[in-house]
Amino acid sequence: MARAAIDVLLGVWMMASPTVIPSPAVASWNSWIVGAIGALTGARLARAHKAWQGTLAIIASLCIFVAGFIPVLQAGDRLVGRSIVFGALLFVAGVSSLERHHQAEPAARPH
């Protein structure tokens, strides 16, 4: 559950970060940190049998991480666009992998 919550928080942060990031250098560091943490939590989700959620989190996180090396993606509309898209993907992966506690129905016994 904590892994999913981390991805949810990272997704929300990525979507909100363009409004508080003061410079392209900070945007690069933000991308590297969020990308690394997101990829690690995505790998842990995949190990916990959340296959598509883990894969989605890993792909989104790697795109975030790599974008930190591309200067043109660290300012303006491109920063906002990539932050919203990849942040939303992390958010979706996290929310969909949150464990829901369902009460198991007893199996019908054959007569």
C-alpha positions, 0 to 999 in steps of 0.5 A: 500500500505504501508503494502505491501511495508513494506513486500517487504522491509523486504523480500529484507532485509532478503535476503541481511542480511546474508552478513552484519550480524556480529554474531549469536547474531545479527542474532537472533535479526534480526530474531525476529525483522523482524519476528515480524514486518512481522507478524504484516504487514501480519495480516494487509494485511489479514484484507485488504482482501489480504487473501493469501498474508497475510497468506503467510507473516504471515507464513514466518514471524513466521518461521523467528521469531522462527528460531531466537531461534534455534542456528544452524540456526544463522550462515553459510549456514543455515542462508543464506538458511533460509534468502533467502527462507523466505525473498523471500516469504515475498517479493512475498507476498508484491509485489503481494499485492501492489495495482494496480490502474486499470481504471474501464471500464464502465459497458455496459447498456442493451438496 
